[in-house]
Amino acid sequence: MAKAVHGSKSTAVRAYFSKNPGASVPEALAGLKAQGITTSVALVSKIKYSGNRKASNGRRGRRKSVELNAPAPKKRRKKSVRRGAAAASSDRVSLSELIGAKELAEQLGGVDKAREALAALARLQ
């Protein structure tokens, strides 16, 4: 093993790929063997293909610690909504909305003109 040149096999593989960025894994193995470094295909391919990854913060895969005496969190139940109740709540119009609609109809020249304007607006969206 030629540890004195690069320090470790991983650093030797990284150095080879920094000098030859377009090299394939078999080419890198042959080049390293010519330098007197024998390594596995798995190590070379791992270094070649994981070099672009962002460094993790070390928290990946850890579970949150749970206090021993803490009560278990309660599961939330989904509230069932009746079909009629959901439709009825969306059909309600407030008094201020009705007054605004009346003012719009007056500005446009009547309810029929307001309907035409709203239909045109709906086609645009």
C-alpha positions as CSV (number, residue, x, y, z in Angstrom):
1,M,0.0,0.0,0.0
2,A,1.2,3.5,-0.8
3,K,-0.1,5.4,2.2
4,A,2.9,7.7,2.4
5,V,1.9,9.5,-0.8
6,H,-1.7,10.5,0.0
7,G,-2.3,9.4,3.6
8,S,-5.3,7.1,2.9
9,K,-6.9,5.4,0.0
10,S,-9.9,7.8,0.1
11,T,-7.7,10.8,-0.2
12,A,-5.8,9.1,-3.0
13,V,-9.0,8.5,-4.9
14,R,-10.2,12.0,-4.4
15,A,-6.9,13.4,-5.6
16,Y,-7.1,11.2,-8.7
17,F,-10.6,12.4,-9.5
18,S,-9.5,16.1,-8.9
19,K,-6.8,15.6,-11.5
20,N,-9.0,13.5,-13.9
21,P,-12.6,14.6,-13.4
22,G,-13.9,12.8,-16.4
23,A,-12.4,9.4,-15.5
24,S,-14.6,6.4,-15.1
25,V,-14.4,4.0,-12.2
26,P,-12.3,1.4,-14.1
27,E,-10.0,4.1,-15.4
28,A,-9.5,5.4,-11.9
29,L,-8.8,1.9,-10.6
30,A,-6.2,1.4,-13.3
31,G,-4.6,4.8,-12.7
32,L,-4.4,4.2,-8.9
33,K,-3.0,0.8,-9.5
34,A,-0.3,2.4,-11.6
35,Q,0.5,4.6,-8.7
36,G,0.8,1.5,-6.4
37,I,-2.5,2.0,-4.7
38,T,-4.9,-1.0,-4.6
39,T,-8.5,-0.3,-3.7
40,S,-11.9,-1.7,-4.3
41,V,-14.4,-0.8,-6.9
42,A,-17.0,0.1,-4.2
43,L,-14.7,2.7,-2.6
44,V,-13.9,4.4,-5.9
45,S,-17.5,4.5,-7.1
46,K,-18.7,5.7,-3.7
47,I,-16.2,8.6,-3.7
48,K,-16.9,9.4,-7.4
49,Y,-20.7,9.5,-7.1
50,S,-21.1,10.9,-3.6
51,G,-18.8,13.8,-4.0
52,N,-21.5,16.1,-5.1
53,R,-23.8,15.6,-2.1
54,K,-24.4,18.3,0.4
55,A,-23.0,17.6,3.9
56,S,-25.6,16.7,6.4
57,N,-25.9,18.3,9.8
58,G,-25.6,14.9,11.6
59,R,-29.3,14.9,12.7
60,R,-30.6,12.6,10.0
61,G,-32.1,9.4,11.3
62,R,-32.0,10.3,14.9
63,R,-35.1,9.9,16.9
64,K,-36.3,12.5,19.4
65,S,-35.7,11.6,23.0
66,V,-38.8,10.9,24.9
67,E,-39.2,11.6,28.6
68,L,-40.0,8.5,30.6
69,N,-42.8,10.1,32.6
70,A,-44.3,12.2,29.9
71,P,-47.8,11.3,28.8
72,A,-48.2,10.0,25.3
73,P,-49.6,12.5,22.8
74,K,-53.3,12.2,22.1
75,K,-54.3,11.1,18.6
76,R,-56.5,13.6,16.9
77,R,-59.7,12.3,15.3
78,K,-60.8,13.7,12.1
79,K,-64.2,15.4,12.3
80,S,-66.7,14.0,9.9
81,V,-68.4,16.7,7.9
82,R,-71.9,16.1,6.5
83,R,-72.3,16.9,2.9
84,G,-75.2,19.2,3.5
85,A,-73.5,21.1,6.2
86,A,-70.4,21.9,4.0
87,A,-72.6,23.0,1.1
88,A,-74.8,25.2,3.4
89,S,-71.9,27.1,4.9
90,S,-70.5,27.9,1.4
91,D,-73.9,29.2,0.2
92,R,-74.2,31.8,2.9
93,V,-73.6,35.4,1.9
94,S,-73.0,38.2,4.4
95,L,-74.9,41.5,4.4
96,S,-71.8,43.5,3.5
97,E,-71.2,41.2,0.5
98,L,-74.8,41.7,-0.6
99,I,-74.5,45.5,-0.3
100,G,-71.2,45.3,-2.4
101,A,-73.0,43.2,-5.0
102,K,-75.9,45.7,-5.2
103,E,-73.4,48.6,-5.6
104,L,-71.6,46.7,-8.4
105,A,-74.9,46.0,-10.2
106,E,-75.8,49.7,-10.0
107,Q,-72.4,50.8,-11.4
108,L,-72.7,48.4,-14.3
109,G,-76.3,49.4,-15.2
110,G,-78.3,46.5,-13.7
111,V,-78.2,42.9,-12.6
112,D,-78.1,41.6,-16.2
113,K,-75.0,43.7,-17.0
114,A,-73.4,42.5,-13.8
115,R,-74.0,38.9,-14.7
116,E,-72.5,39.4,-18.1
117,A,-69.4,41.1,-16.5
118,L,-69.0,38.2,-14.1
119,A,-69.3,35.6,-16.9
120,A,-66.6,37.4,-18.9
121,L,-64.4,37.6,-15.8
122,A,-64.9,33.9,-15.2
123,R,-63.8,33.1,-18.8
124,L,-60.6,35.2,-18.3
125,Q,-59.6,33.2,-15.2
